[in-house]
Amino acid sequence: MTVPAWLTAAWNRVFALLGRVSMYRLVLLALAALAAIAFVLSFFGLVGPGPGELVATLAVLVVVCGATDAAAHAVLRLPWRLESSLVTAHILLFVLRPTLELAGLGGIAIAGAAASLSKYVLAWRGRHVFNPAAVGATVLTLLALAFPALGTSSWWVGTPALAGPVVVLGVAVLWRTEKLRMVALFVVIAVGVAVLRTSAQYQAAGTPLDFAQVFCPVLWSSPFLFLGAFMLSEPLTMPPRRWQQLTVAAVVGVLAGWPIDLGAVSLGEERALLIGNLVAFAFSVRAAVRLTLRSRQDVTPTVRQLTFDAKRTVRFESGQYIELDVPHRRPDARGTRREFSIVSAPEDLPELRIAFRESMGAQAAHPSSYKRALAQVTAGNDLAVTGVWGDFVLPKKAHVPLLMVAAGIGVTPFVSQLRHLRLAQEDRDIVLVYVASDASELAFRDEIEASGVPVVVFTRDRPENLPSHWTWARGVRLDAEGLVRVVPDISARHAFVSGPPNLIADLAPALERARSITTDAFSGY
């Protein structure tokens, strides 16, 4: 299905705005805002817990989750990430039953400790397998079978008064994590299955069915919206490919919409999520991989390349990206992790290369904390890859004509793809349109030239020594008409566009005539 150019443009402009804040900090800010809204509503009796119960429960969770994470990190000699502890505490606030009773607060403390410990105990090669909050809620529910005073999960967040804030804040998070479609599928399936289940119960009881009376409570009074936006979408428990993520969403949706009665307990929302985590883990047994920096290289005046040696096997397809963790003190709003497209091809392993653009002008005078920390990494230092993701990969059908449009550093996934095709001796019909500020900023010229694909270059000045199959689009603006002139068969090609979100938004109308559009937005580092 072709995505309209105006929608691609709007999507990327919003993504560029949200990309100024790290994914993890955005989740924390959204949860903190939701907690503040719930606190205000509690004074008017619009949510289940009272103000004191909310404050006491959140305080216990913050202290226990923070202390448990800090202790585990000290034992394992890992940097403590306060944001991770606070996110877990806030999610549990909405999943458990807030209370002022000592026994209940003890149960909440147990759930918080279990959630935090699960990140290290229920893990595979440094990556936790299950959603921590779901583990904590499940542990408390099972303990409550023997000790009822400890309390249990309640999912009180599923109330009409919080539905609107959950949707608004959740959409912001999902837009940033690019999981809107996945969670939308989950909500549709969960609500649909829950409506069918309720309808069946009405029919069995001989009660007349009013669809509106069934549908509205299921949608607005159930925890599905919160579960999808803040728990199912957790990147660390998601498989790398979109079709795999949609499969997990469907499985969790069915299990959450129709809880299976297991006798003493039911297969509730948190247990449904844990099963979905297992499905995700089965799709791809992913692990944290450590990379050892081998060298740095200046590719252009502003583009830097880092070459690593992988200590364990890294499985990826050309066009995918890694998330690189550079722990450092006092990280700014962007956090300690960034995503980088892989420049090298799978055939190059165990060598793995990434590239990025240094900021210029005023931004260079005030670099992000991540950029400063990455600049201090020297040859021989180890960094952790926390995951490999992305669907910006070549179509399986080799006969499909392709148009690659790269804006600046957005050329990196295409370099990987073209190198892979050359090493694998695959011949495809590809045209590359490469946009750069000037000729000196055309990165990886040798690698692209070796691929033999036709290249159309848009730069202010004419590049020197252009190969015969390269064209400088002098006097041609990169708009719809200009692109048609340099790529006459654009309507027959599948367009892949890679670069900063705002640039993709500007280029989207020029690609409206293409057969389809697939984008890969860089939010910077």
C-alpha positions as CSV (number, residue, x, y, z in Angstrom):
1,M,0.0,0.0,0.0
2,T,1.4,3.4,-1.0
3,V,1.6,6.0,1.8
4,P,0.6,9.5,0.7
5,A,3.4,11.9,0.5
6,W,1.7,14.4,2.7
7,L,1.4,11.8,5.4
8,T,5.0,10.8,5.1
9,A,6.0,14.5,5.5
10,A,3.8,15.1,8.5
11,W,4.9,11.9,10.2
12,N,8.6,12.8,9.9
13,R,8.2,16.4,11.0
14,V,6.6,15.2,14.3
15,F,9.2,12.5,14.6
16,A,11.9,15.1,14.3
17,L,10.3,17.1,17.1
18,L,10.0,14.0,19.4
19,G,13.5,12.9,18.5
20,R,15.0,15.7,20.5
21,V,14.2,13.6,23.7
22,S,15.5,10.1,24.2
23,M,13.0,7.3,23.9
24,Y,13.4,6.3,27.6
25,R,13.1,9.8,28.9
26,L,10.0,10.5,26.8
27,V,8.4,7.3,28.3
28,L,9.3,8.5,31.8
29,L,8.0,12.0,31.2
30,A,4.7,10.6,29.8
31,L,4.3,8.2,32.8
32,A,5.1,11.0,35.3
33,A,2.5,13.3,33.6
34,L,-0.1,10.5,33.7
35,A,0.7,10.0,37.4
36,A,0.2,13.7,38.1
37,I,-3.1,13.6,36.2
38,A,-4.3,10.6,38.2
39,F,-3.3,12.4,41.5
40,V,-5.4,15.4,40.6
41,L,-8.3,13.2,39.6
42,S,-8.1,11.2,42.8
43,F,-9.2,14.3,44.8
44,F,-12.5,14.1,42.9
45,G,-13.0,10.4,43.2
46,L,-12.6,9.9,39.4
47,V,-10.0,7.1,39.9
48,G,-9.9,4.2,42.3
49,P,-7.0,5.1,44.6
50,G,-7.0,8.1,46.9
51,P,-4.2,10.8,46.9
52,G,-2.4,9.3,49.9
53,E,-2.5,5.8,48.5
54,L,-1.0,7.1,45.2
55,V,1.8,9.0,47.0
56,A,2.7,6.2,49.4
57,T,2.7,3.5,46.7
58,L,4.8,5.5,44.3
59,A,7.3,6.4,47.0
60,V,7.7,2.7,48.0
61,L,8.1,1.7,44.3
62,V,10.7,4.4,43.5
63,V,12.8,3.5,46.6
64,V,12.6,-0.3,46.1
65,C,13.1,-0.3,42.3
66,G,16.0,2.3,42.6
67,A,17.7,0.5,45.4
68,T,17.4,-2.9,43.8
69,D,18.7,-1.7,40.4
70,A,21.6,0.2,42.1
71,A,22.6,-2.9,44.1
72,A,22.4,-5.2,41.1
73,H,24.5,-2.7,39.0
74,A,27.1,-2.5,41.8
75,V,27.4,-6.3,41.9
76,L,27.6,-6.6,38.2
77,R,29.7,-3.5,37.8
78,L,27.3,-1.8,35.4
79,P,26.3,1.9,35.2
80,W,23.1,2.5,37.1
81,R,20.3,4.0,34.9
82,L,17.9,5.9,37.2
83,E,15.5,6.4,34.4
84,S,15.0,2.7,34.0
85,S,14.2,2.3,37.7
86,L,11.7,5.2,37.6
87,V,9.9,3.9,34.5
88,T,9.4,0.5,36.1
89,A,8.2,2.1,39.3
90,H,5.6,4.3,37.4
91,I,4.3,1.4,35.4
92,L,3.8,-0.7,38.5
93,L,1.9,2.2,40.1
94,F,-0.8,1.8,37.5
95,V,-0.8,-2.0,37.4
96,L,-0.9,-2.7,41.2
97,R,-3.5,-1.7,43.8
98,P,-2.2,1.4,45.6
99,T,-2.7,1.3,49.4
100,L,-1.8,2.7,52.7
101,E,-1.8,-0.6,54.6
102,L,1.5,-1.9,55.7
103,A,0.9,-5.4,54.4
104,G,-0.1,-4.1,51.0
105,L,2.9,-1.8,50.8
106,G,5.0,-4.8,51.6
107,G,3.5,-6.6,48.7
108,I,4.1,-3.6,46.5
109,A,7.7,-3.6,47.6
110,I,8.1,-7.3,46.7
111,A,6.6,-6.6,43.3
112,G,9.0,-3.7,42.7
113,A,12.0,-5.8,43.8
114,A,10.9,-8.7,41.6
115,A,10.4,-6.5,38.6
116,S,13.9,-4.9,39.0
117,L,15.6,-8.3,39.6
118,S,14.0,-9.8,36.6
119,K,16.1,-7.6,34.4
120,Y,19.2,-9.5,35.6
121,V,17.9,-12.9,36.6
122,L,15.5,-13.6,33.8
123,A,17.9,-12.5,31.1
124,W,19.8,-14.0,28.2
125,R,23.4,-12.8,27.6
126,G,22.7,-9.4,29.2
127,R,19.2,-8.8,27.7
128,H,16.1,-9.2,29.9
129,V,13.5,-11.6,28.3
130,F,10.4,-10.4,30.0
131,N,8.7,-7.0,30.7
132,P,9.9,-6.2,34.2
133,A,6.6,-4.7,35.4
134,A,4.7,-7.7,34.2
135,V,7.0,-10.0,36.1
136,G,6.6,-8.0,39.3
137,A,2.8,-8.0,39.0
138,T,2.7,-11.7,38.3
139,V,5.0,-12.5,41.3
140,L,2.7,-10.5,43.6
141,T,-0.4,-12.2,42.2
142,L,1.0,-15.7,42.8
143,L,2.2,-14.8,46.3
144,A,-1.3,-13.4,47.1
145,L,-2.7,-16.9,46.7
146,A,-1.0,-17.8,50.0
147,F,-0.9,-14.3,51.6
148,P,-4.0,-12.3,50.5
149,A,-3.0,-9.3,52.6
150,L,-0.1,-8.6,50.2
151,G,-2.6,-7.5,47.5
152,T,-2.5,-8.2,43.8
153,S,-2.5,-6.5,40.4
154,S,-5.6,-4.4,39.7
155,W,-4.9,-2.4,36.5
156,W,-6.9,0.5,37.9
157,V,-5.5,2.6,35.1
158,G,-8.3,1.2,33.0
159,T,-10.9,3.9,33.7
160,P,-12.7,6.4,31.5
161,A,-11.2,9.3,33.3
162,L,-7.7,8.3,32.3
163,A,-8.4,6.9,28.9
164,G,-7.9,10.3,27.1
165,P,-4.6,11.1,28.8
166,V,-3.4,7.5,28.2
167,V,-4.2,7.9,24.5
168,V,-2.5,11.3,24.1
169,L,0.6,10.4,26.0
170,G,0.7,6.9,24.6
171,V,0.6,8.2,21.0
172,A,3.5,10.5,21.7
173,V,5.6,7.5,23.0
174,L,4.5,5.2,20.1
175,W,5.3,7.9,17.5
176,R,8.8,8.2,18.9
177,T,9.3,4.4,19.1
178,E,7.6,3.9,15.7
179,K,5.2,1.3,17.2
180,L,1.8,2.9,16.4
181,R,0.8,0.3,13.9
182,M,1.8,-2.6,16.2
183,V,-0.1,-1.3,19.2
184,A,-3.1,-0.3,17.1
185,L,-3.3,-3.9,15.9
186,F,-3.1,-5.1,19.5
187,V,-5.9,-2.8,20.7
188,V,-8.2,-3.8,17.8
189,I,-7.7,-7.5,18.4
190,A,-7.9,-7.2,22.2
191,V,-11.1,-5.1,22.1
192,G,-12.6,-7.3,19.4
193,V,-11.9,-10.5,21.3
194,A,-13.1,-9.0,24.6
195,V,-16.4,-7.9,22.9
196,L,-16.9,-11.4,21.5
197,R,-16.2,-12.9,24.9
198,T,-18.7,-10.5,26.7
199,S,-21.3,-11.1,23.9
200,A,-20.9,-14.9,24.5
201,Q,-21.4,-14.4,28.2
202,Y,-24.6,-12.3,27.6
203,Q,-25.9,-14.9,25.2
204,A,-25.2,-17.8,27.7
205,A,-27.1,-15.8,30.4
206,G,-30.0,-15.0,28.1
207,T,-29.5,-11.3,28.5
208,P,-30.3,-8.9,25.6
209,L,-27.1,-7.6,24.0
210,D,-26.6,-3.8,23.4
211,F,-23.4,-3.5,21.4
212,A,-22.7,0.1,22.5
213,Q,-23.0,-0.9,26.2
214,V,-20.5,-3.7,25.6
215,F,-18.0,-2.0,23.3
216,C,-17.5,1.3,25.1
217,P,-16.6,-0.2,28.5
218,V,-14.3,-2.6,26.9
219,L,-12.4,0.1,25.1
220,W,-12.4,2.9,27.7
221,S,-12.6,0.9,31.0
222,S,-10.1,-1.8,30.2
223,P,-6.3,-1.6,30.6
224,F,-5.6,-2.4,26.9
225,L,-4.6,1.2,26.0
226,F,-2.1,1.4,28.8
227,L,-0.8,-2.1,28.3
228,G,-0.2,-1.5,24.6
229,A,1.4,2.0,24.8
230,F,3.7,1.6,27.8
231,M,4.4,-2.2,28.2
232,L,3.9,-4.1,24.9
233,S,5.9,-1.5,23.0
234,E,9.0,-1.9,25.2
235,P,11.8,-2.1,22.6
236,L,14.0,-4.4,24.7
237,T,11.4,-7.2,24.5
238,M,10.4,-6.7,20.9
239,P,11.7,-8.8,18.0
240,P,13.6,-6.9,15.2
241,R,11.2,-7.1,12.2
242,R,7.8,-5.5,11.9
243,W,6.0,-8.7,10.9
244,Q,7.3,-10.4,14.0
245,Q,6.2,-7.5,16.1
246,L,2.7,-7.6,14.6
247,T,2.6,-11.3,15.4
248,V,3.5,-10.7,19.0
249,A,0.8,-8.0,19.2
250,A,-1.8,-10.3,17.8
251,V,-0.9,-13.1,20.3
252,V,-1.0,-10.7,23.3
253,G,-4.2,-9.2,22.0
254,V,-6.0,-12.5,21.9
255,L,-4.8,-13.6,25.3
256,A,-5.6,-10.3,27.0
257,G,-9.0,-10.0,25.3
258,W,-10.1,-13.5,26.4
259,P,-8.3,-14.4,29.7
260,I,-8.0,-18.1,30.2
261,D,-9.1,-19.3,33.6
262,L,-6.3,-21.3,35.2
263,G,-8.2,-22.0,38.4
264,A,-6.7,-20.0,41.2
265,V,-5.7,-17.2,38.8
266,S,-6.6,-16.2,35.3
267,L,-4.4,-15.5,32.3
268,G,-4.7,-11.8,32.9
269,E,-3.1,-8.9,31.1
270,E,0.4,-9.2,32.6
271,R,0.6,-13.0,32.0
272,A,-0.6,-12.5,28.4
273,L,2.3,-10.0,28.0
274,L,4.8,-12.5,29.4
275,I,3.7,-15.1,26.9
276,G,4.0,-12.5,24.1
277,N,7.6,-11.8,25.4
278,L,8.3,-15.5,25.0
279,V,7.1,-15.5,21.5
280,A,9.3,-12.5,20.7
281,F,12.2,-14.2,22.3
282,A,11.6,-17.3,20.2
283,F,11.5,-15.3,17.0
284,S,15.0,-14.0,17.6
285,V,17.2,-15.0,20.5
286,R,18.7,-11.6,20.8
287,A,21.5,-10.7,23.1
288,A,23.6,-7.7,24.0
289,V,26.7,-7.8,21.9
290,R,29.9,-6.0,22.8
291,L,31.8,-4.2,20.2
292,T,35.5,-3.3,20.5
293,L,36.5,-0.1,18.8
294,R,39.3,-0.7,16.3
295,S,39.6,2.7,14.6
296,R,38.1,6.1,13.7
297,Q,38.2,7.6,10.3
298,D,37.2,11.0,8.8
299,V,35.1,10.2,5.8
300,T,34.2,13.8,4.9
301,P,34.9,17.1,6.7
302,T,31.8,16.3,8.9
303,V,31.2,12.6,8.6
304,R,33.0,10.2,11.0
305,Q,33.2,6.4,10.7
306,L,33.8,4.0,13.6
307,T,35.1,0.5,12.9
308,F,34.4,-2.2,15.5
309,D,35.2,-5.9,16.0
310,A,32.2,-7.9,17.3
311,K,33.0,-10.3,20.2
312,R,29.9,-12.4,19.3
313,T,27.9,-13.0,16.2
314,V,25.8,-10.1,15.1
315,R,22.9,-11.1,12.9
316,F,21.5,-8.3,10.7
317,E,20.3,-7.5,7.2
318,S,21.7,-4.7,5.2
319,G,19.7,-1.5,5.9
320,Q,19.0,-2.3,9.6
321,Y,20.4,-0.3,12.5
322,I,21.9,-0.9,15.9
323,E,21.3,0.8,19.2
324,L,24.7,1.7,20.7
325,D,25.0,2.3,24.4
326,V,27.6,4.8,25.6
327,P,27.2,5.0,29.4
328,H,28.4,8.3,30.9
329,R,27.8,10.6,33.9
330,R,25.0,13.1,33.8
331,P,23.4,12.3,30.4
332,D,21.2,15.0,28.9
333,A,17.6,14.6,27.7
334,R,18.7,12.4,24.8
335,G,20.1,9.7,27.2
336,T,22.9,7.2,26.7
337,R,21.8,5.3,23.7
338,R,21.6,6.2,20.0
339,E,20.6,4.4,16.8
340,F,23.1,4.1,13.9
341,S,22.6,2.5,10.6
342,I,25.2,-0.2,9.8
343,V,27.5,0.8,7.0
344,S,29.2,-2.5,6.5
345,A,27.6,-5.6,5.0
346,P,26.9,-8.9,6.8
347,E,29.7,-10.4,4.8
348,D,32.2,-8.1,6.6
349,L,31.6,-9.6,10.0
350,P,33.1,-9.7,12.6
351,E,34.0,-6.2,11.4
352,L,31.1,-3.8,11.8
353,R,31.1,-0.1,10.8
354,I,28.8,2.8,11.6
355,A,29.0,6.4,10.6
356,F,27.6,9.7,11.8
357,R,27.6,13.4,11.0
358,E,29.2,15.9,13.3
359,S,27.2,19.0,14.0
360,M,28.3,22.3,12.6
361,G,27.9,25.9,13.6
362,A,26.1,26.7,16.9
363,Q,25.3,23.0,17.6
364,A,29.0,22.1,17.5
365,A,29.6,24.5,20.3
366,H,27.1,22.7,22.5
367,P,27.4,19.0,21.8
368,S,25.1,16.5,23.4
369,S,26.4,14.5,26.4
370,Y,26.3,11.4,24.2
371,K,28.5,13.0,21.5
372,R,31.1,14.1,24.1
373,A,31.1,10.6,25.6
374,L,31.5,8.9,22.2
375,A,34.4,11.2,21.3
376,Q,36.2,10.0,24.4
377,V,36.0,6.3,23.4
378,T,39.4,5.1,22.2
379,A,40.6,2.1,20.3
380,G,40.4,-1.0,22.4
381,N,37.3,0.3,24.4
382,D,34.2,-1.9,24.5
383,L,30.7,-0.6,23.9
384,A,27.4,-2.5,24.0
385,V,24.9,-3.0,21.2
386,T,21.5,-3.3,22.9
387,G,19.7,-4.4,19.8
388,V,19.4,-4.7,16.0
389,W,16.2,-3.4,14.5
390,G,14.6,-2.1,11.3
391,D,12.6,-3.0,8.2
392,F,14.5,-0.7,5.9
393,V,15.7,-3.8,3.9
394,L,15.8,-4.7,0.3
395,P,12.7,-6.4,-1.2
396,K,13.1,-10.2,-1.5
397,K,12.0,-10.0,-5.1
398,A,15.2,-9.2,-7.0
399,H,13.3,-8.1,-10.1
400,V,11.7,-5.1,-8.4
401,P,13.2,-1.8,-9.7
402,L,14.4,0.5,-6.9
403,L,15.0,4.2,-6.3
404,M,17.3,5.0,-3.4
405,V,17.2,8.6,-2.2
406,A,19.8,9.5,0.4
407,A,20.0,12.9,2.2
408,G,23.4,13.5,3.8
409,I,24.4,10.8,6.3
410,G,21.2,8.9,5.2
411,V,23.4,7.2,2.6
412,T,24.7,4.8,5.2
413,P,22.1,2.0,4.9
414,F,22.4,2.2,1.1
415,V,26.1,1.7,1.3
416,S,25.5,-1.5,3.3
417,Q,22.9,-2.7,0.8
418,L,25.0,-1.9,-2.3
419,R,28.1,-3.5,-0.7
420,H,26.1,-6.6,0.2
421,L,24.7,-6.9,-3.4
422,R,28.2,-6.6,-4.8
423,L,29.7,-9.2,-2.5
424,A,26.8,-11.5,-3.0
425,Q,27.1,-11.0,-6.8
426,E,23.4,-10.0,-7.0
427,D,22.4,-7.8,-10.0
428,R,19.4,-5.4,-9.3
429,D,17.9,-2.4,-11.2
430,I,18.8,0.4,-8.8
431,V,19.1,4.2,-9.2
432,L,20.6,6.2,-6.4
433,V,19.8,9.9,-5.9
434,Y,22.3,11.4,-3.4
435,V,21.7,14.8,-1.9
436,A,24.6,16.6,0.0
437,S,25.3,20.1,1.0
438,D,28.4,20.2,-1.3
439,A,30.7,17.9,-3.2
440,S,33.1,17.4,-0.3
441,E,30.3,15.9,1.8
442,L,29.6,13.0,-0.6
443,A,30.5,10.1,1.7
444,F,31.6,6.6,0.7
445,R,32.1,7.6,-3.0
446,D,34.5,4.7,-3.6
447,E,32.1,2.1,-2.1
448,I,29.1,3.5,-4.1
449,E,31.2,3.7,-7.3
450,A,32.2,0.0,-6.9
451,S,28.6,-1.0,-6.9
452,G,28.2,0.2,-10.5
453,V,24.7,1.6,-10.0
454,P,23.7,4.9,-11.7
455,V,24.0,7.8,-9.3
456,V,22.4,11.3,-9.6
457,V,24.1,13.8,-7.4
458,F,22.5,17.0,-6.0
459,T,25.2,19.3,-4.6
460,R,25.8,23.1,-4.7
461,D,29.1,22.6,-6.5
462,R,30.2,20.1,-9.2
463,P,32.0,17.1,-7.8
464,E,35.4,16.4,-9.4
465,N,36.2,13.2,-11.4
466,L,32.7,11.8,-11.6
467,P,32.4,8.3,-12.9
468,S,30.7,7.8,-16.2
469,H,27.6,6.4,-14.6
470,W,27.3,9.4,-12.2
471,T,25.3,12.5,-13.1
472,W,25.5,15.9,-11.4
473,A,22.0,17.4,-11.5
474,R,23.1,20.9,-12.2
475,G,20.3,23.4,-12.2
476,V,17.7,20.8,-11.3
477,R,15.8,21.3,-8.0
478,L,14.9,18.1,-6.1
479,D,11.2,18.4,-6.6
480,A,8.7,16.2,-8.3
481,E,9.3,17.6,-11.8
482,G,13.1,17.6,-11.4
483,L,13.1,14.0,-10.1
484,V,11.0,12.8,-13.0
485,R,13.5,14.4,-15.4
486,V,16.5,12.5,-13.9
487,V,14.6,9.3,-13.1
488,P,12.0,9.1,-15.9
489,D,10.7,5.6,-14.9
490,I,10.1,6.7,-11.3
491,S,6.5,5.5,-11.4
492,A,7.7,1.9,-11.8
493,R,10.2,2.0,-8.9
494,H,9.9,1.4,-5.2
495,A,11.4,4.4,-3.5
496,F,13.5,4.1,-0.4
497,V,14.3,7.5,1.3
498,S,16.9,7.8,4.1
499,G,18.0,11.0,6.0
500,P,17.0,13.4,8.8
501,P,13.2,13.5,9.4
502,N,12.8,17.1,8.2
503,L,14.6,16.4,5.0
504,I,12.5,13.3,4.4
505,A,9.4,15.5,5.0
506,D,10.7,18.0,2.4
507,L,11.5,15.2,-0.1
508,A,8.3,13.3,0.3
509,P,6.2,15.3,-2.2
510,A,8.9,14.7,-4.8
511,L,8.5,11.0,-4.5
512,E,4.7,11.0,-4.8
513,R,4.9,9.6,-8.3
514,A,6.9,6.6,-7.1
515,R,5.3,3.2,-6.9
516,S,5.7,3.2,-3.1
517,I,7.7,5.0,-0.4
518,T,9.7,3.4,2.5
519,T,11.5,5.8,4.8
520,D,14.3,5.6,7.4
521,A,14.5,8.7,9.5
522,F,17.6,9.7,11.5
523,S,16.9,11.8,14.6
524,G,20.6,12.7,15.1
525,Y,22.9,11.8,17.9
